């Protein structure tokens, strides 16, 4: 049984790696990494965005300031394309997870 699951997992992983969504994400990531410091800027943006989304402090002034601070950054086509590709990958992984959990009737 374990071998069947391991084999199926390997096949499943290969399918993800070969998917258009993952391929697009990796291509965008490579483009981002070719720009000195851009990956770090994106990481900082994502970290700050995550903190805002998970904060109990609903200071809309701070959120407005954050959005204005990153407006030009997000308007950069490479940044925008990378974030869109990353979001597509995250959504695909969420759909996969949802289907697996639903199929297992995992509560």
Rosetta blueprint (number, residue, H / E / L):
1 X L
2 X H
3 X H
4 X H
5 X H
6 X H
7 X H
8 X H
9 X H
10 X H
11 X H
12 X H
13 X H
14 X H
15 X H
16 X H
17 X H
18 X H
19 X L
20 X H
21 X H
22 X H
23 X H
24 X H
25 X H
26 X H
27 X H
28 X H
29 X H
30 X H
31 X H
32 X H
33 X H
34 X L
35 X L
36 X L
37 X L
38 X H
39 X H
40 X H
41 X H
42 X H
43 X H
44 X H
45 X H
46 X H
47 X H
48 X H
49 X H
50 X H
51 X H
52 X H
53 X H
54 X L
55 X L
56 X L
57 X L
58 X L
59 X L
60 X H
61 X H
62 X H
63 X H
64 X H
65 X H
66 X H
67 X H
68 X H
69 X H
70 X L
71 X H
72 X H
73 X H
74 X H
75 X H
76 X L
77 X H
78 X H
79 X H
80 X H
81 X H
82 X H
83 X H
84 X H
85 X H
86 X H
87 X H
88 X H
89 X H
90 X H
91 X H
92 X H
93 X H
94 X H
95 X H
96 X H
97 X H
98 X H
99 X H
100 X H
101 X H
102 X H
103 X H
104 X H
105 X L
106 X L
107 X L
